[in-house]
Amino acid sequence: MTAPQEVTGSAVQADPEAVTVGMGTAIQGRSLGQIAWRRLRRDKVALGGGVVIVLLILVAIFAPAIVAVLGHDPLEFHYDQVDPNLQVSPGFFGGISPHFLFGVEPVNGRDIFSRVVYGARISLLIAFFATLLAVIVGTFFGIVAGYFGGWVDTIISRTMDVFLAFPILLFALALAGIIPDQAFGLQGDALRIVLIIAIVGLSSWPYIGRIIRGQTLSLREREFVDAARSLGARSPRILFSEMLPNLVAPILVYSTLLIPTNILFEAALSFLGVGIRPPTPSWGGMLSDATHWFQIAPNFMVFPGLAIFVTVLAFNLFGDGLRDALDPRSR
């Protein structure tokens, strides 16, 4: 049975109800976030990196519980596991066993597995907060420089150039030497962590600041900015209500690529002896201690080095996949 039709002149028009017969559910539009998520799901390598990142975060959060089940106190000495003559474990590959999954350190016999797990807390904590500091400072100055231009842009851009040209590693070495053991109401590891976050974060903000400035220079000429101005919107509203939401994608992408850089920076500072002080475990500090024992206890260097390698690789893979998902033209 055919649908009723209405004849108007020479044209034949179907009944509006007949048009919808046989059609399923209405087609729903997808947001930009949903489209990006669909693209990201197709990138198995990026998803694998994301899974590793989630696992690393869980390891850092639940480090005490993991060590209580699979390891020992990271500061506890196990002299019975070390040969007093060789000063290393006589067992396989540095004393690897069901009780010591990564073996033990030379001389004192501390559990390497437990120290690597606790080291994830230090590395990820410093990397995340240093990246957050760099993103906040870099985004603010980048969007202000790009939007206002003129002398404001000149001053901020030259300031970025100064920070980029400054030998930040030498500055960190000098600053670590003059800061006392107690300052700003902090002491010990807390002071060192805050100091490293400030050094790493304030040395990284010009990189993201330049990216945000370039994006802002393009956005300020768009129609929606002109429309906001014509409606009487002031500069702060245009900057943070109109333009900032359009900068979320590059901010997210660069943040995921900046985190592994900051992890390596923290490891380098600890390796040089100006980072987290012993006996608090950190991956860079463990590598520094392992340089003297690599030939007779290679596990002492392999496992913290592998932890840094896997973490940096996971963030880089996820960052690349996120960039492709949010901006397909970058492929």
C-alpha positions as CSV (number, residue, x, y, z in Angstrom):
1,M,0.0,0.0,0.0
2,T,1.5,3.3,-1.1
3,A,1.7,6.4,1.0
4,P,-0.9,9.0,0.4
5,Q,0.3,11.7,-2.0
6,E,-0.8,15.3,-2.7
7,V,-0.7,16.5,-6.3
8,T,0.0,20.2,-6.7
9,G,0.2,21.2,-10.3
10,S,2.7,19.0,-12.0
11,A,4.6,18.2,-8.8
12,V,3.9,15.2,-6.7
13,Q,4.6,15.7,-2.9
14,A,4.6,12.9,-0.3
15,D,2.8,13.2,2.9
16,P,5.2,14.5,5.6
17,E,4.3,11.5,7.8
18,A,5.2,9.1,5.0
19,V,8.7,10.6,4.8
20,T,9.5,9.4,8.3
21,V,8.1,5.9,7.9
22,G,10.8,3.3,8.0
23,M,13.4,5.6,9.4
24,G,15.2,4.6,12.6
25,T,16.2,6.9,15.4
26,A,17.1,10.5,14.5
27,I,20.7,11.1,13.5
28,Q,22.4,13.0,16.4
29,G,25.2,15.4,15.9
30,R,28.6,14.7,17.6
31,S,30.6,17.3,19.6
32,L,34.2,18.0,18.8
33,G,35.2,16.0,21.9
34,Q,33.3,13.0,20.7
35,I,34.8,13.2,17.3
36,A,38.3,13.5,18.8
37,W,37.6,10.5,21.1
38,R,36.5,8.4,18.1
39,R,39.8,9.2,16.3
40,L,41.8,8.5,19.4
41,R,40.2,5.1,19.9
42,R,41.4,4.1,16.4
43,D,45.0,4.8,17.4
44,K,45.9,1.7,19.3
45,V,49.5,2.9,19.9
46,A,48.3,6.1,21.6
47,L,45.7,4.1,23.6
48,G,48.5,1.7,24.8
49,G,50.5,4.7,25.9
50,G,47.5,6.1,27.8
51,V,47.0,2.7,29.5
52,V,50.6,2.7,30.6
53,I,50.2,6.3,32.0
54,V,47.1,5.3,34.0
55,L,49.0,2.3,35.4
56,L,52.0,4.5,36.4
57,I,49.7,6.9,38.1
58,L,48.0,4.1,40.0
59,V,51.4,2.7,41.0
60,A,52.4,6.1,42.3
61,I,49.2,6.5,44.3
62,F,49.1,3.0,45.8
63,A,52.9,2.7,46.2
64,P,52.7,1.8,50.0
65,A,50.1,-1.0,49.3
66,I,52.1,-2.4,46.4
67,V,55.3,-2.4,48.4
68,A,53.6,-4.0,51.4
69,V,52.5,-6.9,49.2
70,L,55.4,-7.3,46.8
71,G,58.4,-5.7,48.4
72,H,60.1,-4.3,51.4
73,D,60.5,-0.9,53.0
74,P,62.5,1.2,50.5
75,L,64.7,2.5,53.3
76,E,65.3,-0.8,55.0
77,F,68.8,-2.4,54.8
78,H,69.2,-6.1,54.1
79,Y,72.9,-6.7,54.7
80,D,72.2,-10.5,54.7
81,Q,71.5,-10.2,51.0
82,V,75.0,-8.7,50.2
83,D,78.3,-10.5,50.0
84,P,80.6,-8.7,52.5
85,N,83.6,-9.2,50.2
86,L,82.0,-8.3,46.9
87,Q,79.5,-5.8,48.4
88,V,76.9,-7.0,46.0
89,S,74.4,-9.8,46.1
90,P,75.8,-13.1,45.0
91,G,72.5,-14.2,43.5
92,F,71.3,-14.0,39.9
93,F,71.4,-10.5,38.3
94,G,71.9,-8.6,41.5
95,G,69.9,-10.9,43.7
96,I,66.6,-11.1,41.8
97,S,64.3,-13.5,43.6
98,P,60.6,-13.9,44.5
99,H,61.3,-11.8,47.6
100,F,63.3,-9.1,45.8
101,L,61.7,-8.8,42.3
102,F,64.4,-6.4,41.0
103,G,67.2,-7.5,43.2
104,V,69.0,-5.5,45.9
105,E,71.3,-2.5,45.9
106,P,75.0,-3.0,46.5
107,V,76.5,-2.4,49.9
108,N,73.3,-1.9,51.9
109,G,70.9,-4.4,50.2
110,R,67.9,-2.1,49.9
111,D,65.0,-3.4,47.7
112,I,65.3,-1.9,44.2
113,F,61.7,-2.8,43.3
114,S,60.4,-0.8,46.3
115,R,62.6,2.2,45.5
116,V,61.6,2.2,41.8
117,V,57.9,2.2,42.8
118,Y,58.4,5.0,45.3
119,G,60.5,6.8,42.8
120,A,57.5,7.0,40.5
121,R,55.8,9.2,43.1
122,I,58.6,11.8,43.1
123,S,59.0,11.8,39.3
124,L,55.3,12.0,38.4
125,L,54.5,14.5,41.2
126,I,57.3,16.9,40.1
127,A,56.5,16.5,36.4
128,F,52.8,17.0,36.7
129,F,53.0,20.1,39.0
130,A,55.9,21.6,37.0
131,T,53.9,21.2,33.8
132,L,50.8,22.7,35.4
133,L,52.9,25.7,36.5
134,A,54.4,26.1,33.0
135,V,50.9,25.8,31.4
136,I,49.3,28.4,33.6
137,V,52.1,30.9,33.2
138,G,52.7,30.2,29.5
139,T,49.1,30.3,28.6
140,F,48.5,33.6,30.4
141,F,51.4,35.5,28.9
142,G,51.0,33.9,25.5
143,I,47.3,34.8,25.1
144,V,48.0,38.3,26.5
145,A,50.9,38.9,24.1
146,G,49.0,37.5,21.1
147,Y,45.8,39.5,21.7
148,F,47.2,42.9,22.6
149,G,50.2,42.9,20.4
150,G,52.3,46.1,20.2
151,W,54.6,46.9,23.1
152,V,52.9,44.3,25.3
153,D,53.8,41.6,22.8
154,T,57.4,42.9,22.4
155,I,58.1,42.9,26.2
156,I,56.6,39.4,26.7
157,S,58.3,37.9,23.6
158,R,61.7,39.3,24.7
159,T,61.2,37.9,28.2
160,M,60.5,34.5,26.6
161,D,63.7,34.8,24.7
162,V,65.7,35.6,27.8
163,F,64.3,32.6,29.6
164,L,65.0,30.3,26.6
165,A,68.6,31.6,26.4
166,F,69.2,31.3,30.2
167,P,71.4,28.3,31.2
168,I,68.7,26.8,33.4
169,L,70.8,23.8,34.4
170,L,73.6,25.9,35.8
171,F,71.0,28.1,37.5
172,A,69.5,25.0,39.2
173,L,73.0,23.8,40.3
174,A,73.7,27.3,41.8
175,L,70.3,27.6,43.4
176,A,70.4,24.2,45.0
177,G,73.7,25.1,46.6
178,I,72.6,28.3,48.2
179,I,69.1,27.3,49.4
180,P,69.3,26.2,53.1
181,D,67.8,23.1,54.5
182,Q,64.9,25.1,55.8
183,A,63.2,28.0,54.0
184,F,59.7,29.4,53.3
185,G,58.3,27.3,56.1
186,L,59.4,24.1,54.4
187,Q,62.3,21.7,55.0
188,G,63.7,18.4,53.8
189,D,62.1,16.7,50.8
190,A,59.1,19.1,50.8
191,L,61.4,22.0,50.2
192,R,63.4,20.2,47.5
193,I,60.2,19.2,45.7
194,V,58.8,22.7,45.7
195,L,62.2,24.1,44.6
196,I,62.5,21.6,41.7
197,I,58.9,22.3,40.6
198,A,59.5,26.0,40.5
199,I,62.8,25.6,38.6
200,V,61.4,23.2,36.0
201,G,58.1,24.9,35.6
202,L,59.5,28.5,35.3
203,S,62.0,27.2,32.8
204,S,59.4,25.5,30.6
205,W,56.7,28.2,30.3
206,P,58.2,30.1,27.3
207,Y,57.8,27.0,25.1
208,I,54.1,26.8,25.6
209,G,53.9,30.6,25.7
210,R,55.2,30.8,22.2
211,I,52.7,28.2,20.9
212,I,49.7,30.0,22.6
213,R,50.9,33.4,21.3
214,G,50.9,32.1,17.7
215,Q,47.5,30.5,18.0
216,T,46.1,33.7,19.6
217,L,47.5,35.8,16.7
218,S,45.3,33.8,14.4
219,L,42.2,33.6,16.6
220,R,42.0,37.4,17.3
221,E,41.2,37.9,13.6
222,R,38.3,35.5,13.6
223,E,34.7,36.5,13.3
224,F,33.5,35.4,16.7
225,V,36.1,37.8,18.3
226,D,34.8,40.7,16.2
227,A,31.2,39.7,17.2
228,A,32.1,39.7,20.9
229,R,33.7,43.2,20.5
230,S,30.6,44.5,18.7
231,L,28.5,43.3,21.6
232,G,30.6,45.3,24.0
233,A,32.6,42.5,25.6
234,R,35.7,43.7,27.4
235,S,39.2,42.3,26.8
236,P,39.2,39.9,29.8
237,R,35.9,38.3,28.7
238,I,37.2,37.9,25.1
239,L,40.5,36.4,26.3
240,F,39.2,33.9,28.8
241,S,35.6,33.2,27.7
242,E,35.9,33.4,23.9
243,M,39.5,32.6,23.0
244,L,40.7,30.4,25.8
245,P,38.2,27.5,25.0
246,N,39.6,27.4,21.5
247,L,43.1,27.0,22.8
248,V,42.3,23.9,24.9
249,A,43.4,21.4,22.2
250,P,47.0,22.8,21.8
251,I,47.3,23.2,25.5
252,L,46.4,19.6,26.2
253,V,48.6,18.3,23.4
254,Y,51.7,20.3,24.4
255,S,51.1,19.4,28.1
256,T,51.4,15.7,27.4
257,L,54.6,16.3,25.5
258,L,56.0,18.6,28.1
259,I,55.5,16.1,31.0
260,P,58.1,13.6,29.8
261,T,60.6,16.4,29.2
262,N,60.1,17.5,32.8
263,I,60.6,13.9,34.0
264,L,63.9,13.8,32.3
265,F,64.8,17.2,33.7
266,E,64.1,16.1,37.2
267,A,66.0,12.9,36.7
268,A,69.0,14.9,35.4
269,L,68.9,17.2,38.5
270,S,68.8,14.2,40.8
271,F,71.5,12.5,38.8
272,L,73.8,15.6,39.3
273,G,73.0,15.6,43.0
274,V,70.9,18.7,43.2
275,G,67.5,17.1,43.1
276,I,65.9,14.9,45.8
277,R,68.4,14.0,48.4
278,P,69.1,10.5,49.6
279,P,67.8,8.3,51.1
280,T,64.5,9.3,49.5
281,P,64.2,7.2,46.3
282,S,64.1,8.9,42.9
283,W,64.9,7.5,39.5
284,G,67.6,10.0,38.7
285,G,69.3,9.5,42.1
286,M,69.2,5.8,41.7
287,L,70.9,6.1,38.3
288,S,73.6,8.4,39.8
289,D,74.3,5.8,42.5
290,A,74.3,2.9,40.0
291,T,77.1,4.4,37.8
292,H,79.8,3.0,40.1
293,W,78.3,-0.6,40.1
294,F,77.1,-1.1,36.6
295,Q,79.6,-3.8,35.7
296,I,79.0,-6.0,38.7
297,A,75.4,-5.0,39.5
298,P,73.7,-4.0,36.2
299,N,70.2,-4.4,37.6
300,F,70.9,-1.4,39.8
301,M,70.9,0.8,36.7
302,V,68.7,-1.2,34.3
303,F,65.4,-1.0,36.3
304,P,65.3,2.7,37.2
305,G,66.5,3.5,33.6
306,L,63.8,1.3,32.2
307,A,61.2,3.1,34.4
308,I,62.2,6.4,32.9
309,F,62.3,5.0,29.4
310,V,58.8,3.5,29.6
311,T,57.3,6.6,31.2
312,V,58.7,9.0,28.7
313,L,57.8,6.8,25.8
314,A,54.2,6.3,27.0
315,F,53.7,10.1,27.4
316,N,55.2,10.8,23.9
317,L,53.0,8.1,22.2
318,F,49.9,9.4,23.9
319,G,50.8,13.0,23.1
320,D,51.3,12.2,19.5
321,G,48.0,10.4,19.3
322,L,46.1,13.1,21.1
323,R,47.6,15.7,18.7
324,D,46.4,13.7,15.7
325,A,42.9,13.2,17.2
326,L,42.4,16.9,18.0
327,D,44.0,18.2,14.8
328,P,43.7,15.7,11.9
329,R,45.5,18.2,9.6
330,S,48.7,17.6,11.6
331,R,49.1,14.1,10.1
